[in-house]
Amino acid sequence: MSDKMIQLPLPFEEPMDSYRAVGIAEGFIASSSGEEYLRAWQYLIDTGMAYQLQGWFGRTANHLIEEGHCTAPTTNTQPYSC
């Protein structure tokens, strides 16, 4: 029996969270594909984080939206109810 481990690719994507999205956007976490890079930016746009962080995050988010790579955040038009 061999003592070498075999590494298989996972059949699913890692869930996106704030830390991972910022890391991919800033480049200290490597993205596995261009799709994951854009998914990270879309996460930052949808959560509003892109507009709460340093200025270049908002500018880059707006540029990606203008170029059609990402979509603008949707706003909730439903009134709050208890």
N, C-alpha and C positions, 0 to 999 in steps of 0.2 A: 504494500500500500504506500502511496506517495505522500510525503508530508507537505507538498505544495498545495496552496489553496487556489481554487478556481473562482474568479470574480465574474459573475454574470450581470448583465445590465438589468436594472429594475424595470418591470413592465408598466410602471406608473411614474408620473411626474411628482417631484417633491412639492408639498404645499407651499404656496407663497405666503410669507408673512412680512411684516414691516422691516425687520432686520435684514432678511434675505433680499428684499426688493431694493433697499438702499444700498446694500453691498454690491449687488449686480450693477446698479446704476453708477455707483462710484468706481467700480472695478476691483474692489478687494475681494469679491466673490466671483469666481469665473462662471459665466453662463454656459450651459451646454449647447445652446443654439441661439440663433437670431430670434426665434420665436420666444424663447424664455426671456431674452433681454427685453423684448417688447411687452411681454406679459408682466414683467416686473414694473415697467413704466406705467402700464395700464393700471396696475394695482395702486401705484403711488397717486395716479390721477383720480381714480375712483374713490380712494379713501381721503383725498384732499391733502395728503402729506406732501405732494409735490409743490404745493403752494404755501406750506408752513415751514419748509426747510430753507436752506440757502437759496439765494436768488436764481442761481443757474438751474436748479431743479425745475422751478416754474417756467423759466424761459425754454428749457429743453422740452418740457412737457408740452408747452404751447406749440413749439416747432414740430414735434411729432404729431400733434393733432392737426396742424395746418397741412402737413405733408400727407396725411391720411393713414399714417402708421398706427395711430391710436385714436380712440374716440373721446369726445368731450365727456366730462362727468355728467351723470344724470342727476337731476335734483328731485327730491321727493315733493310732490305736489299734493299729497294726501294730508288732510288735517290730522293732528294728533287726537287720539281718543283713548279713554280709559275704560 
